[in-house]
């Protein structure tokens, strides 16, 4: 009996992102309120940007600076990546959005899905719409687990009060 990973998962068909149904958002009393997705909403396949930035920074040279740590009262070396020129930074941000938004689809009446073709320009146009930008930012929070950790922190704070 062999225990190969390919017997349990179809490695060649692995999705590179997760599908999220679009949901509206609005401001109420200075807070962003997210609505539930509608049944006929467009779905977007999204992946986190972490892998993109890891790869983009792989070839970059780090610099370091000596700074004073006021708590321990000693000098520490802090490594960082120097700022990119404005044009390169803009291109890197656009490339990151293109990497993150993998695709979109719409549910058909027969229960299947119809893919929505999106070019790089379409993806970049989507993030210029405030409602869609809030949607994508919320999806990134969900992907990184920020939503759960905020809820847990709020629950702890309310139980100790």
C-alpha positions in Angstrom: 0.0 0.0 0.0 1.5 3.3 -1.1 0.7 6.6 0.6 1.5 9.1 -2.0 0.0 12.6 -1.7 -1.3 12.4 -5.2 -3.7 9.6 -4.1 -5.4 12.0 -1.8 -5.3 15.3 -3.7 -5.4 16.1 -7.4 -2.2 18.1 -7.4 -2.4 19.1 -11.1 -5.8 20.7 -10.6 -5.0 22.6 -7.4 -6.6 26.1 -7.3 -4.2 28.9 -6.7 -6.8 31.0 -4.9 -10.1 30.9 -3.1 -13.5 31.9 -4.6 -15.4 34.7 -2.8 -18.9 36.0 -3.8 -19.0 39.8 -4.1 -20.7 41.6 -1.2 -21.6 45.2 -0.9 -20.2 47.5 1.8 -21.2 51.0 3.1 -20.2 53.5 5.8 -22.4 53.8 8.9 -21.4 55.9 11.8 -17.8 56.0 10.7 -17.6 52.2 10.4 -17.5 50.0 7.4 -20.5 47.6 7.3 -20.4 44.6 5.1 -23.6 43.1 3.6 -24.1 39.4 3.0 -23.4 38.3 -0.6 -26.4 38.0 -2.9 -27.2 34.7 -4.5 -26.5 35.9 -8.1 -23.3 37.8 -7.2 -20.2 37.6 -9.3 -17.5 35.5 -7.7 -13.8 36.4 -7.7 -10.9 34.0 -7.3 -8.4 35.8 -5.0 -5.0 34.8 -3.6 -2.9 36.6 -1.0 -0.1 39.0 -2.2 2.5 37.6 0.3 4.0 35.2 -2.2 4.2 37.9 -4.8 6.1 40.3 -2.6 8.4 37.5 -1.3 9.4 36.7 -4.9 9.7 40.4 -5.9 12.0 41.1 -2.9 14.1 38.0 -3.4 16.5 39.7 -5.8 16.6 43.0 -4.0 19.5 44.0 -1.7 18.7 44.7 1.9 20.3 47.6 3.7 20.6 48.0 7.4 20.6 50.8 9.9 21.7 51.0 13.5 19.0 52.4 15.7 18.7 52.9 19.4 16.2 50.6 21.2 14.8 52.8 24.0 13.5 49.8 26.0 16.8 47.9 26.2 19.0 51.0 25.9 21.2 49.6 23.3 21.8 49.9 19.6 20.2 47.3 17.2 20.7 46.6 13.5 17.4 46.9 11.6 17.4 45.5 8.1 15.1 47.0 5.4 14.6 47.2 1.7 15.4 50.7 0.3 12.5 52.5 -1.3 11.9 51.9 -5.0 11.7 54.7 -7.5 8.1 56.0 -7.8 7.5 54.4 -11.2 8.9 51.0 -10.1 6.8 51.1 -6.9 3.6 51.9 -9.0 4.4 49.0 -11.4 5.0 46.6 -8.5 1.7 47.6 -6.9 -0.1 47.0 -10.2 1.6 43.7 -10.7 0.6 42.6 -7.2 -3.1 43.4 -7.9 -2.9 41.4 -11.1 -1.3 38.5 -9.2 -3.9 38.6 -6.5 -7.1 38.8 -8.7 -7.0 35.5 -10.5 -10.4 35.4 -12.2 -14.1 35.9 -12.0 -17.2 33.9 -12.8 -21.0 34.3 -12.8 -23.4 31.6 -11.8 -25.6 30.3 -14.7 -29.2 29.3 -14.4 -28.3 25.6 -14.9 -26.1 25.7 -11.8 -22.8 25.9 -13.6 -20.5 28.8 -13.9 -19.5 31.1 -16.8 -16.0 32.5 -16.6 -15.6 36.3 -16.9 -12.6 37.2 -19.0 -10.5 40.0 -17.3 -7.4 41.7 -18.7 -4.8 43.4 -16.6 -6.5 46.8 -17.3 -9.8 45.4 -16.2 -8.3 44.2 -12.9 -6.6 47.6 -12.3 -9.9 49.4 -13.1 -11.7 47.2 -10.5 -9.5 48.4 -7.6 -10.2 52.1 -8.5 -13.9 51.6 -7.5 -14.1 52.2 -3.8 -16.8 49.5 -3.1 -14.7 46.9 -4.9 -11.5 48.0 -3.2 -13.2 47.5 0.2 -14.4 44.1 -0.9 -10.9 43.0 -1.9 -9.3 44.4 1.3 -11.9 42.5 3.3 -11.1 39.3 1.4 -7.4 39.8 2.2 -8.3 40.2 5.9 -10.3 36.9 5.7 -7.4 35.2 3.9 -4.8 36.3 6.5 -7.1 35.5 9.5 -7.3 39.1 10.7 -11.1 38.9 10.9 -11.1 36.0 13.4 -8.3 37.6 15.5 -10.2 40.9 15.7 -13.4 39.1 16.7 -11.5 37.1 19.4 -9.9 40.2 20.8 -13.2 42.0 20.9 -14.8 39.0 22.7 -12.0 38.9 25.3 -12.2 42.7 25.9 -16.0 42.6 26.3 -15.9 39.6 28.7 -13.3 41.3 31.0 -15.2 44.5 31.2 
